[in-house]
C-alpha cells in the first residue's frame, strides 16, 4: 500500500467517526431543545394560570382582561386542571358563556 492510500483510509475513518459524532451531537441537541421548549410551555401555562386566578379573586369585575387571559390559557395552551371549574363558576356568576370555553 502506498502512502496516499493509507492517508486516504485514515482520513475516511476519521471522517466517518466525525460524522457520527456530529450526528450524535445534533440528536442530543434536538432532544435537549425539545425538552427545553416543553418546560417553557409549562412555565407559560403556570404563569397564565396564576394571573387568571389572581384576577378572578382580586378583580373579578375586569371581565375583558380575564376573558383575554382565559382564552389564551384554555384555547392556545390547552390549559385545564383546576382552573376549568373556577373559571366556569366565575362565568356563571357574571352571566358569561364564551363560545371558546367548553365546560367539563
Secondary structure, DSSP 4 states (H G I P E B T S, - for coil): --HHHHHHHHHHHHHHHHHHHHHHHHHHHHHHHHHHHHHHHHHHHHHHHHHHHHHHHH-TT-HHHHHHHHHIIIIIS---TTHHHHHHHHHHHTT---TT----
